[in-house]
Amino acid sequence: MNSKLFSRTGLLVLAAVFMLLVISIQWLFSNARVDLTENRLYTISEGTQNIMSKLDQPVVLKFYFSRKETEGLPAVRDYAKRVQELLEEYVAVSDGKLSLEVIDPIAFSEDEDEATTYGLQGVPLNAGGANLYFGLVAAIQSSAEDGTKELNNAQVIPFIQLDQEEYLEYDMSKLIYTAANPELPVIGLLSTLDVNGGFDFMTRQQKEPWMLFEQIKQLFSLKELEDSVAEIPEDIDVLILVHPKELSDETLLAIDQYVLKGGKLMVFVDPKAEQEQPLSPMDSADGSDFKLLFESWGVEPSSGQFVADAQYSMAVNLAQSQRPVRHLALLNLVNDGQSDVIAPDDITTADLESVTFSSALALSPLEDAQTTFTPLLKSSAQAMLMDANQLATLTDPTDLYSGFEPTNTEYVLAARVTGPAITAFPEGIETVSSSESEGETDENVEPKTETVMPKVTESESINVILVGDTDILSDRLWVQVQNFFGQKIPTPWADNAGFVINALDNLAGSVDLIDIRSRGRYTRPFEVVDALKREAEETFRAEEEQLELQLQETEQRLSELQPAGAGEEVQLTPEQQATLENFIQEKLDIRKRLREVRLNLDQDIEQLGTQLKLINILLVPVLLTVVAFFVALARRKSRARR
């Protein structure tokens, strides 16, 4: 063996070659990354790449982060590094259309003044005036008349939340998309509910706008329409109807014509809109089903009935001292990767994790329908239709279990309707003309009527999305809103907003943001644990019903045995005393059985957790050891053959 290789000069040469290789690899593969996470959390999605490829003018990104002021905050600095790396990847795939500026806005500097001018939120760090800035600005770069560069249509993320990393790519892509597309699609809103806030006559307070519509305003130009509109404006790209009830024939005809002319529509109907505020306590909130137009589109709504589902029912708290109970009308549809309750093949729902409903009606296709009915969201087979009037006076959700018998039918809660359709008004509508406009003011003169015929009677293809619930839009079913230094920070716990905005993006013709938004959260439900809990809850419910029945029978027996003397101290007879003691003992026995059910449940869950820990801690190292052993054995055999 040549000893020169191991001489001092040879080692120095090897070290130099090694360092040169390391530097070359770092330079050549500086942007290379292997993402081994299950959902490819650190890989820029195709939607983001499409947005970058469609940029037709330069966009400047200004990333403001107080690096110097956060020397003692390693968690914040690490997250800021993650944000900057992601921004650098955006620049790398933008083909030169994106540029990035990283700015450290030191206290009382011009950079801090610029950050506040853009509207970035500074969080106080100490009494010395230092603030933490952690925000992003995106703006179109253009040339002014004097040749200088100027920024227009600046869009801002005031403060990047550390606990919202799962939404980081979507927030950034939306920011760039909004900055690069000043002209947003126009969404028309016709609603009989106060989605934009309003005054609550019950609490005598002003209500906040619904967060979902606040998010819609960030991506679209939202235009409100009167519920008496006689013609849908031509600039409306997508029309949203929320709880359409008691609409005039003129308005219904206008909607009918809008759809047949090729307009895109999304309708939310409800057998019992919980967000509807009656004019007085004596009034009731009637449902909406839009049946006339639904039938012309080949759809039948379950008027006056809601879908009760045992499998996807949510647990609610009635009182602090009571355990949660399941509400058959309050549903949380979960994408378990196996069932199709959340349609896996439609672009609006493919990557959603969960969607919540409250007292939703069912949708079904008519037998002779010419349209194509595609379910988007539906219940489990452990469901049935129930009378919506039960919800008006419902105080205890367990009352819904009385008479609940699953029909083994999956009820559609949201659907897409496409294909050929005809007008709902083939004979036109009757309108009343104003006599005053013709100079006739005599009250005895009968108003003149005229028939208005539809201009379009049929369409080869309509595109409508129908949803059997309006409460799906309200904050309480999908988001928790917190106030952060005057800024409202939404923390979604369900994908209701994702579903609605996905649908609007799809109907409006923009799909690039859909797969980014749908990467929202990556929690995985413990299906076996949930099944164990549900089984225990059913056992609890049966035991409780038995206890209540025994209690009623015992009280009735005691009242029969009790002497009728009023105003006198009641003395229990030996028979009454024995009955009471038997009941007390029986009650103790039942409570003991309830504790055993809970104990067994906890033991099963603990055993399952132990098994998972053993798999994670022991199985993987054992597998690696076995692989290493066989590799070493193969090498030994190879050497022996030589």
C-alpha positions as semicolon CSV with decimal commas, in nm:
position;residue;x (nm);y (nm);z (nm)
1;M;0,000;0,000;0,000
2;N;0,133;0,341;-0,093
3;S;0,230;0,517;0,230
4;K;0,244;0,857;0,056
5;L;-0,133;0,869;0,074
6;F;-0,114;0,884;0,453
7;S;0,171;1,135;0,468
8;R;0,115;1,485;0,601
9;T;0,097;1,628;0,250
10;G;-0,146;1,356;0,139
11;L;-0,376;1,420;0,436
12;L;-0,377;1,792;0,365
13;V;-0,466;1,725;0,003
14;L;-0,747;1,491;0,108
15;A;-0,878;1,751;0,354
16;A;-0,871;2,021;0,087
17;V;-1,052;1,796;-0,161
18;F;-1,309;1,709;0,106
19;M;-1,375;2,074;0,188
20;L;-1,400;2,158;-0,181
21;L;-1,655;1,880;-0,229
22;V;-1,862;2,002;0,071
23;I;-1,863;2,361;-0,058
24;S;-1,951;2,247;-0,410
25;I;-2,235;2,028;-0,289
26;Q;-2,373;2,308;-0,074
27;W;-2,359;2,547;-0,369
28;L;-2,504;2,303;-0,623
29;F;-2,779;2,168;-0,397
30;S;-2,848;2,473;-0,180
31;N;-3,217;2,463;-0,274
32;A;-3,252;2,085;-0,274
33;R;-3,473;1,932;-0,008
34;V;-3,616;1,588;0,057
35;D;-3,956;1,602;0,228
36;L;-4,026;1,274;0,408
37;T;-4,333;1,391;0,603
38;E;-4,657;1,202;0,540
39;N;-4,842;1,501;0,393
40;R;-4,533;1,670;0,239
41;L;-4,572;1,963;0,476
42;Y;-4,250;2,128;0,361
43;T;-4,305;2,099;-0,013
44;I;-4,449;2,394;-0,204
45;S;-4,782;2,282;-0,345
46;E;-4,876;2,277;-0,710
47;G;-5,123;2,560;-0,650
48;T;-4,844;2,788;-0,526
49;Q;-4,628;2,701;-0,825
50;N;-4,919;2,782;-1,058
51;I;-4,967;3,120;-0,892
52;M;-4,597;3,197;-0,930
53;S;-4,598;3,093;-1,297
54;K;-4,895;3,321;-1,372
55;L;-4,735;3,637;-1,234
56;D;-4,726;3,882;-1,522
57;Q;-4,543;4,161;-1,340
58;P;-4,277;4,181;-1,066
59;V;-4,390;4,142;-0,705
60;V;-4,175;4,253;-0,411
61;L;-4,189;4,072;-0,079
62;K;-4,083;4,265;0,232
63;F;-4,027;4,036;0,530
64;Y;-4,007;4,237;0,852
65;F;-3,861;4,053;1,151
66;S;-3,705;4,201;1,465
67;R;-3,399;3,976;1,467
68;K;-3,188;4,183;1,704
69;E;-3,469;4,226;1,957
70;T;-3,539;3,850;1,970
71;E;-3,194;3,725;2,068
72;G;-3,343;3,578;2,386
73;L;-3,639;3,418;2,205
74;P;-3,502;3,112;2,022
75;A;-3,846;2,970;1,939
76;V;-3,944;3,290;1,759
77;R;-3,612;3,308;1,574
78;D;-3,640;2,945;1,462
79;Y;-3,989;3,004;1,326
80;A;-3,873;3,321;1,151
81;K;-3,600;3,116;0,985
82;R;-3,866;2,870;0,865
83;V;-4,069;3,160;0,721
84;Q;-3,766;3,308;0,546
85;E;-3,668;2,971;0,397
86;L;-4,019;2,926;0,261
87;L;-4,010;3,275;0,109
88;E;-3,677;3,193;-0,055
89;E;-3,836;2,884;-0,211
90;Y;-4,114;3,104;-0,346
91;V;-3,852;3,326;-0,509
92;A;-3,673;3,021;-0,651
93;V;-3,983;2,892;-0,835
94;S;-4,107;3,234;-0,951
95;D;-3,877;3,257;-1,253
96;G;-3,753;3,598;-1,144
97;K;-4,100;3,751;-1,087
98;L;-4,055;3,760;-0,708
99;S;-3,790;3,942;-0,508
100;L;-3,738;3,922;-0,134
101;E;-3,621;4,188;0,111
102;V;-3,549;4,084;0,471
103;I;-3,571;4,384;0,703
104;D;-3,487;4,416;1,073
105;P;-3,694;4,715;1,196
106;I;-3,481;4,839;1,485
107;A;-3,657;5,063;1,736
108;F;-3,697;5,428;1,626
109;S;-3,549;5,354;1,283
110;E;-3,684;5,440;0,937
111;D;-3,749;5,070;0,883
112;E;-3,980;5,068;1,187
113;D;-4,161;5,375;1,054
114;E;-4,206;5,200;0,719
115;A;-4,338;4,887;0,891
116;T;-4,599;5,084;1,084
117;T;-4,694;5,272;0,766
118;Y;-4,777;4,941;0,599
119;G;-4,990;4,851;0,901
120;L;-4,768;4,585;1,060
121;Q;-4,848;4,504;1,421
122;G;-4,568;4,564;1,672
123;V;-4,582;4,364;1,996
124;P;-4,416;4,539;2,294
125;L;-4,119;4,343;2,431
126;N;-4,002;4,569;2,712
127;A;-4,050;4,907;2,873
128;G;-3,771;5,057;2,664
129;G;-3,990;5,092;2,357
130;A;-3,867;4,784;2,171
131;N;-4,134;4,608;1,965
132;L;-4,144;4,270;1,795
133;Y;-4,231;4,297;1,426
134;F;-4,303;3,975;1,243
135;G;-4,501;4,052;0,928
136;L;-4,498;4,034;0,553
137;V;-4,580;4,281;0,275
138;A;-4,639;4,196;-0,091
139;A;-4,674;4,465;-0,356
140;I;-4,656;4,509;-0,734
141;Q;-4,342;4,681;-0,850
142;S;-4,375;4,930;-1,134
143;S;-4,177;5,216;-1,284
144;A;-4,281;5,574;-1,217
145;E;-4,261;5,852;-1,476
146;D;-3,927;5,968;-1,337
147;G;-3,782;5,619;-1,378
148;T;-3,788;5,526;-1,009
149;K;-3,945;5,207;-0,880
150;E;-4,269;5,226;-0,684
151;L;-4,485;4,971;-0,506
152;N;-4,861;4,947;-0,563
153;N;-5,152;4,744;-0,426
154;A;-4,962;4,648;-0,111
155;Q;-5,112;4,354;0,079
156;V;-5,010;4,281;0,438
157;I;-4,993;4,005;0,696
158;P;-4,973;4,231;1,007
159;F;-4,828;3,961;1,236
160;I;-4,739;3,602;1,152
161;Q;-4,883;3,387;1,428
162;L;-4,647;3,123;1,568
163;D;-4,929;2,875;1,628
164;Q;-5,059;2,902;1,271
165;E;-4,769;2,739;1,084
166;E;-5,001;2,490;0,914
167;Y;-5,162;2,786;0,733
168;L;-4,832;2,955;0,647
169;E;-4,813;2,858;0,279
170;Y;-5,177;2,943;0,216
171;D;-5,146;3,284;0,385
172;M;-4,837;3,369;0,182
173;S;-4,979;3,244;-0,148
174;K;-5,304;3,431;-0,087
175;L;-5,105;3,745;-0,010
176;I;-4,910;3,723;-0,336
177;Y;-5,218;3,629;-0,537
178;T;-5,416;3,923;-0,399
179;A;-5,130;4,166;-0,461
180;A;-5,082;4,046;-0,820
181;N;-5,455;4,044;-0,902
182;P;-5,604;4,380;-0,804
183;E;-5,931;4,304;-0,984
184;L;-6,096;4,035;-0,776
185;P;-6,391;3,818;-0,882
186;V;-6,723;3,973;-0,783
187;I;-6,938;3,769;-0,544
188;G;-7,303;3,872;-0,512
189;L;-7,461;3,810;-0,172
190;L;-7,836;3,787;-0,117
191;S;-7,911;3,692;0,242
192;T;-8,205;3,717;0,479
193;L;-7,966;3,663;0,775
194;D;-7,744;3,931;0,934
195;V;-7,414;3,787;0,809
196;N;-7,252;4,131;0,829
197;G;-7,343;4,186;1,190
198;G;-7,640;4,398;1,292
199;F;-7,819;4,468;1,616
200;D;-7,923;4,188;1,850
201;F;-8,260;4,284;1,996
202;M;-8,237;4,013;2,262
203;T;-7,900;4,121;2,409
204;R;-7,927;4,487;2,302
205;Q;-7,576;4,468;2,160
206;Q;-7,413;4,501;1,820
207;K;-7,327;4,166;1,661
208;E;-6,993;4,099;1,495
209;P;-6,980;4,015;1,123
210;W;-6,944;3,645;1,047
211;M;-6,577;3,558;1,011
212;L;-6,634;3,348;0,699
213;F;-6,762;3,649;0,506
214;E;-6,471;3,855;0,637
215;Q;-6,241;3,598;0,477
216;I;-6,443;3,604;0,156
217;K;-6,388;3,981;0,138
218;Q;-6,011;3,920;0,141
219;L;-6,024;3,704;-0,171
220;F;-6,324;3,842;-0,357
221;S;-6,512;4,163;-0,414
222;L;-6,830;4,107;-0,212
223;K;-7,138;4,291;-0,339
224;E;-7,457;4,281;-0,132
225;L;-7,793;4,262;-0,311
226;E;-8,136;4,355;-0,184
227;D;-8,371;4,061;-0,126
228;S;-8,616;4,235;-0,361
229;V;-8,376;4,256;-0,654
230;A;-8,550;4,212;-0,991
231;E;-8,236;4,150;-1,196
232;I;-7,895;4,010;-1,106
233;P;-7,621;4,254;-1,216
234;E;-7,409;4,136;-1,508
235;D;-7,081;4,189;-1,322
236;I;-7,164;3,919;-1,065
237;D;-6,930;3,622;-1,119
238;V;-7,084;3,403;-0,847
239;L;-7,412;3,453;-0,659
240;I;-7,455;3,336;-0,298
241;L;-7,802;3,288;-0,154
242;V;-7,824;3,248;0,224
243;H;-8,156;3,134;0,371
244;P;-8,367;3,252;0,073
245;K;-8,721;3,276;0,211
246;E;-9,026;3,481;0,121
247;L;-8,862;3,610;-0,196
248;S;-9,086;3,776;-0,453
249;D;-9,162;3,616;-0,789
250;E;-8,957;3,889;-0,956
251;T;-8,651;3,797;-0,749
252;L;-8,701;3,423;-0,806
253;L;-8,730;3,482;-1,180
254;A;-8,413;3,694;-1,172
255;I;-8,223;3,408;-1,003
256;D;-8,372;3,157;-1,244
257;Q;-8,259;3,362;-1,544
258;Y;-7,913;3,425;-1,394
259;V;-7,849;3,050;-1,364
260;L;-7,985;2,966;-1,711
261;K;-7,768;3,236;-1,867
262;G;-7,459;3,064;-1,729
263;G;-7,426;3,238;-1,393
264;K;-7,267;3,038;-1,109
265;L;-7,473;2,993;-0,793
266;M;-7,422;2,866;-0,436
267;V;-7,733;2,826;-0,221
268;F;-7,760;2,771;0,157
269;V;-8,103;2,660;0,278
270;D;-8,209;2,544;0,623
271;P;-8,513;2,380;0,788
272;K;-8,424;2,564;1,112
273;A;-8,177;2,853;1,086
274;E;-8,041;2,901;1,436
275;Q;-7,887;3,236;1,343
276;E;-8,221;3,381;1,232
277;Q;-8,350;3,637;1,481
278;P;-8,732;3,648;1,515
279;L;-8,889;3,991;1,527
280;S;-9,045;3,907;1,863
281;P;-9,032;3,619;2,115
282;M;-9,372;3,503;1,985
283;D;-9,243;3,462;1,630
284;S;-9,076;3,146;1,506
285;A;-8,790;3,114;1,263
286;D;-8,930;2,933;0,961
287;G;-8,712;2,727;0,737
288;S;-8,613;2,782;0,376
289;D;-8,597;2,515;0,108
290;F;-8,611;2,709;-0,223
291;K;-8,824;2,421;-0,348
292;L;-8,960;2,585;-0,664
293;L;-8,618;2,645;-0,820
294;F;-8,473;2,326;-0,673
295;E;-8,730;2,120;-0,858
296;S;-8,651;2,296;-1,185
297;W;-8,290;2,188;-1,131
298;G;-8,396;1,828;-1,057
299;V;-8,348;1,837;-0,678
300;E;-8,587;1,752;-0,394
301;P;-8,520;1,905;-0,046
302;S;-8,647;1,743;0,273
303;S;-8,879;2,032;0,361
304;G;-8,943;2,070;0,734
305;Q;-8,710;1,784;0,826
306;F;-8,350;1,770;0,943
307;V;-8,089;1,495;0,930
308;A;-8,019;1,323;1,263
309;D;-7,699;1,118;1,262
310;A;-7,577;0,901;1,549
311;Q;-7,230;0,831;1,407
312;Y;-7,125;1,191;1,339
313;S;-7,320;1,359;1,621
314;M;-7,117;1,603;1,831
315;A;-7,093;1,608;2,210
316;V;-7,224;1,922;2,381
317;N;-7,206;2,045;2,740
318;L;-7,538;2,122;2,906
319;A;-7,399;2,222;3,245
320;Q;-7,061;2,229;3,412
321;S;-7,157;1,957;3,656
322;Q;-7,292;1,724;3,387
323;R;-7,106;1,508;3,141
324;P;-7,129;1,595;2,768
325;V;-7,413;1,442;2,568
326;R;-7,439;1,383;2,193
327;H;-7,664;1,605;1,983
328;L;-7,817;1,421;1,688
329;A;-7,874;1,744;1,494
330;L;-7,521;1,877;1,546
331;L;-7,294;1,687;1,306
332;N;-6,919;1,677;1,250
333;L;-6,841;1,498;0,925
334;V;-6,489;1,357;0,935
335;N;-6,271;1,251;0,644
336;D;-6,134;0,917;0,764
337;G;-5,986;0,827;0,426
338;Q;-6,220;0,530;0,389
339;S;-6,577;0,657;0,354
340;D;-6,702;0,915;0,105
341;V;-6,903;1,133;0,345
342;I;-6,665;1,409;0,230
343;A;-6,638;1,358;-0,146
344;P;-6,276;1,258;-0,223
345;D;-6,296;1,329;-0,597
346;D;-6,443;1,681;-0,608
347;I;-6,194;1,967;-0,603
348;T;-6,397;2,159;-0,342
349;T;-6,387;1,880;-0,083
350;A;-6,103;1,645;-0,176
351;D;-5,863;1,753;0,101
352;L;-6,101;1,870;0,372
353;E;-6,070;1,704;0,710
354;S;-6,397;1,789;0,884
355;V;-6,712;1,993;0,820
356;T;-6,978;2,069;1,080
357;F;-7,354;2,108;1,032
358;S;-7,645;2,196;1,258
359;S;-8,003;2,090;1,179
360;A;-7,934;2,037;0,809
361;L;-8,192;1,927;0,556
362;A;-8,133;1,649;0,304
363;L;-8,104;1,686;-0,072
364;S;-8,192;1,417;-0,325
365;P;-8,223;1,400;-0,706
366;L;-8,567;1,374;-0,866
367;E;-8,634;1,056;-1,060
368;D;-8,690;1,232;-1,390
369;A;-8,410;1,488;-1,346
370;Q;-8,201;1,575;-1,650
371;T;-7,926;1,730;-1,440
372;T;-7,631;1,549;-1,283
373;F;-7,650;1,533;-0,903
374;T;-7,305;1,493;-0,740
375;P;-7,295;1,455;-0,358
376;L;-7,025;1,660;-0,186
377;L;-7,109;1,607;0,181
378;K;-7,339;1,348;0,331
379;S;-7,429;1,177;0,656
380;S;-7,347;0,826;0,768
381;A;-7,591;0,537;0,729
382;Q;-7,674;0,565;1,102
383;A;-7,911;0,851;1,028
384;M;-8,275;0,940;0,977
385;L;-8,495;1,241;0,897
386;M;-8,672;1,405;1,191
387;D;-8,930;1,682;1,225
388;A;-8,754;2,021;1,250
389;N;-9,027;2,150;1,484
390;Q;-8,872;1,939;1,760
391;L;-8,576;2,177;1,767
392;A;-8,790;2,483;1,849
393;T;-8,846;2,382;2,212
394;L;-8,555;2,140;2,258
395;T;-8,370;2,185;2,588
396;D;-8,214;1,841;2,632
397;P;-8,049;1,686;2,321
398;T;-8,103;1,338;2,460
399;D;-8,477;1,383;2,395
400;L;-8,402;1,337;2,025
401;Y;-8,308;0,974;2,088
402;S;-8,673;0,902;2,166
403;G;-8,803;0,754;1,844
404;F;-8,466;0,767;1,670
405;E;-8,435;0,468;1,438
406;P;-8,155;0,479;1,176
407;T;-8,280;0,408;0,823
408;N;-7,947;0,279;0,689
409;T;-7,950;0,567;0,440
410;E;-7,677;0,821;0,371
411;Y;-7,844;1,162;0,334
412;V;-7,682;1,422;0,109
413;L;-7,618;1,752;0,289
414;A;-7,440;1,936;0,005
415;A;-7,430;1,863;-0,367
416;R;-7,318;1,998;-0,701
417;V;-7,584;2,014;-0,975
418;T;-7,473;2,041;-1,338
419;G;-7,616;1,973;-1,682
420;P;-7,927;2,075;-1,876
421;A;-8,211;2,255;-1,699
422;I;-8,530;2,444;-1,785
423;T;-8,688;2,751;-1,633
424;A;-8,906;2,726;-1,326
425;F;-9,143;2,982;-1,480
426;P;-9,245;2,849;-1,824
427;E;-9,568;3,050;-1,811
428;G;-9,403;3,364;-1,677
429;I;-9,499;3,561;-1,364
430;E;-9,772;3,813;-1,294
431;T;-9,654;4,160;-1,194
432;V;-9,858;4,458;-1,081
433;S;-9,795;4,785;-1,260
434;S;-9,814;5,112;-1,069
435;S;-10,116;5,326;-1,163
436;E;-9,945;5,640;-1,033
437;S;-9,682;5,613;-1,304
438;E;-9,962;5,649;-1,560
439;G;-10,121;5,945;-1,386
440;E;-10,404;5,740;-1,239
441;T;-10,441;5,817;-0,870
442;D;-10,800;5,710;-0,818
443;E;-10,814;5,448;-0,544
444;N;-11,112;5,283;-0,715
445;V;-10,903;5,205;-1,022
446;E;-10,787;4,843;-1,008
447;P;-10,410;4,789;-1,042
448;K;-10,306;4,663;-1,380
449;T;-10,128;4,331;-1,406
450;E;-9,896;4,210;-1,676
451;T;-9,723;3,883;-1,748
452;V;-9,345;3,883;-1,760
453;M;-9,205;3,591;-1,960
454;P;-8,854;3,451;-1,907
455;K;-8,606;3,552;-2,175
456;V;-8,416;3,224;-2,138
457;T;-8,621;2,906;-2,102
458;E;-8,348;2,642;-2,095
459;S;-7,977;2,588;-2,061
460;E;-7,749;2,311;-2,178
461;S;-7,536;2,331;-1,866
462;I;-7,588;2,495;-1,528
463;N;-7,339;2,496;-1,241
464;V;-7,495;2,518;-0,896
465;I;-7,376;2,408;-0,551
466;L;-7,650;2,344;-0,294
467;V;-7,597;2,322;0,083
468;G;-7,871;2,210;0,321
469;D;-7,762;2,429;0,613
470;T;-7,703;2,797;0,688
471;D;-7,550;2,748;1,034
472;I;-7,244;2,601;0,861
473;L;-7,150;2,963;0,787
474;S;-7,172;3,089;1,146
475;D;-6,861;3,126;1,363
476;R;-6,971;2,885;1,633
477;L;-6,953;2,585;1,401
478;W;-6,596;2,622;1,272
479;V;-6,379;2,893;1,427
480;Q;-6,266;3,052;1,750
481;V;-6,193;3,424;1,714
482;Q;-5,949;3,594;1,950
483;N;-5,853;3,959;1,983
484;F;-5,480;4,019;1,948
485;F;-5,395;4,384;2,014
486;G;-5,706;4,495;1,830
487;Q;-5,661;4,243;1,550
488;K;-5,908;3,955;1,516
489;I;-5,721;3,624;1,492
490;P;-5,934;3,331;1,371
491;T;-5,836;2,980;1,480
492;P;-6,037;2,730;1,275
493;W;-6,120;2,393;1,425
494;A;-6,326;2,272;1,126
495;D;-6,303;2,321;0,749
496;N;-6,635;2,500;0,690
497;A;-6,464;2,811;0,554
498;G;-6,234;2,599;0,341
499;F;-6,531;2,425;0,184
500;V;-6,718;2,749;0,106
501;I;-6,417;2,937;-0,030
502;N;-6,303;2,632;-0,227
503;A;-6,647;2,624;-0,387
504;L;-6,637;2,997;-0,467
505;D;-6,287;2,963;-0,613
506;N;-6,409;2,675;-0,825
507;L;-6,725;2,850;-0,942
508;A;-6,536;3,173;-1,010
509;G;-6,283;2,984;-1,219
510;S;-5,979;3,015;-0,988
511;V;-5,851;2,686;-0,850
512;D;-5,487;2,761;-0,770
513;L;-5,552;2,842;-0,405
514;I;-5,768;2,539;-0,337
515;D;-5,507;2,270;-0,270
516;I;-5,304;2,518;-0,062
517;R;-5,597;2,606;0,163
518;S;-5,689;2,243;0,206
519;R;-5,351;2,170;0,363
520;G;-5,482;2,343;0,676
521;R;-5,443;2,093;0,956
522;Y;-5,300;1,747;0,982
523;T;-5,448;1,608;1,297
524;R;-5,538;1,242;1,277
525;P;-5,834;1,117;1,481
526;F;-5,781;0,819;1,709
527;E;-6,050;0,610;1,543
528;V;-6,018;0,308;1,777
529;V;-6,024;0,533;2,083
530;D;-6,329;0,719;1,950
531;A;-6,505;0,388;1,887
532;L;-6,432;0,278;2,245
533;K;-6,565;0,607;2,383
534;R;-6,879;0,588;2,170
535;E;-6,946;0,232;2,287
536;A;-6,904;0,339;2,648
537;E;-7,136;0,637;2,596
538;E;-7,406;0,407;2,460
539;T;-7,367;0,186;2,765
540;F;-7,385;0,491;2,990
541;R;-7,701;0,608;2,819
542;A;-7,871;0,270;2,862
543;E;-7,773;0,256;3,229
544;E;-7,896;0,610;3,288
545;E;-8,231;0,543;3,123
546;Q;-8,270;0,236;3,341
547;L;-8,185;0,439;3,651
548;E;-8,438;0,711;3,563
549;L;-8,708;0,452;3,500
550;Q;-8,641;0,285;3,834
551;L;-8,643;0,624;4,004
552;Q;-8,984;0,711;3,859
553;E;-9,129;0,374;3,956
554;T;-8,995;0,405;4,309
555;E;-9,126;0,759;4,354
556;Q;-9,466;0,649;4,228
557;R;-9,461;0,356;4,471
558;L;-9,368;0,589;4,758
559;S;-9,647;0,833;4,672
560;E;-9,898;0,548;4,677
561;L;-9,778;0,430;5,016
562;Q;-9,747;0,775;5,170
563;P;-10,034;0,877;5,410
564;A;-10,261;1,158;5,282
565;G;-10,242;1,378;5,596
566;A;-10,139;1,724;5,479
567;G;-9,934;1,953;5,700
568;E;-9,824;1,672;5,926
569;E;-9,478;1,528;5,961
570;V;-9,462;1,216;5,746
571;Q;-9,343;0,898;5,911
572;L;-9,230;0,619;5,683
573;T;-9,381;0,280;5,742
574;P;-9,153;-0,027;5,749
575;E;-9,269;-0,112;5,395
576;Q;-9,180;0,237;5,271
577;Q;-8,849;0,229;5,452
578;A;-8,762;-0,109;5,299
579;T;-8,856;0,017;4,951
580;L;-8,644;0,328;4,995
581;E;-8,345;0,130;5,122
582;N;-8,375;-0,112;4,829
583;F;-8,379;0,181;4,585
584;I;-8,076;0,343;4,749
585;Q;-7,885;0,015;4,733
586;E;-7,992;-0,038;4,372
587;K;-7,883;0,315;4,286
588;L;-7,543;0,249;4,441
589;D;-7,510;-0,073;4,242
590;I;-7,588;0,106;3,917
591;R;-7,336;0,378;3,996
592;K;-7,081;0,106;4,061
593;R;-7,154;-0,047;3,721
594;L;-7,116;0,296;3,560
595;R;-6,776;0,335;3,726
596;E;-6,678;-0,010;3,597
597;V;-6,772;0,091;3,243
598;R;-6,558;0,404;3,270
599;L;-6,273;0,205;3,428
600;N;-6,282;-0,053;3,151
601;L;-6,286;0,224;2,891
602;D;-5,981;0,390;3,048
603;Q;-5,801;0,056;3,069
604;D;-5,869;-0,018;2,701
605;I;-5,743;0,326;2,598
606;E;-5,435;0,293;2,821
607;Q;-5,362;-0,051;2,677
608;L;-5,395;0,084;2,325
609;G;-5,157;0,370;2,410
610;T;-4,905;0,125;2,555
611;Q;-4,914;-0,081;2,236
612;L;-4,855;0,229;2,023
613;K;-4,560;0,331;2,243
614;L;-4,407;-0,015;2,216
615;I;-4,439;-0,003;1,837
616;N;-4,278;0,341;1,819
617;I;-4,003;0,274;2,075
618;L;-3,914;-0,089;2,013
619;L;-4,037;-0,206;1,675
620;V;-3,860;0,054;1,461
621;P;-3,515;0,004;1,625
622;V;-3,562;-0,373;1,601
623;L;-3,640;-0,347;1,230
624;L;-3,335;-0,128;1,172
625;T;-3,120;-0,375;1,364
626;V;-3,248;-0,666;1,157
627;V;-3,179;-0,476;0,834
628;A;-2,827;-0,387;0,953
629;F;-2,766;-0,752;1,047
630;F;-2,863;-0,882;0,703
631;V;-2,655;-0,611;0,533
632;A;-2,350;-0,709;0,740
633;L;-2,415;-1,078;0,669
634;A;-2,437;-1,012;0,296
635;R;-2,109;-0,819;0,302
636;R;-1,937;-1,101;0,491
637;K;-2,052;-1,359;0,238
638;S;-1,934;-1,134;-0,045
639;R;-1,587;-1,107;0,109
640;A;-1,572;-1,484;0,168
641;R;-1,635;-1,547;-0,202
642;R;-1,336;-1,335;-0,295
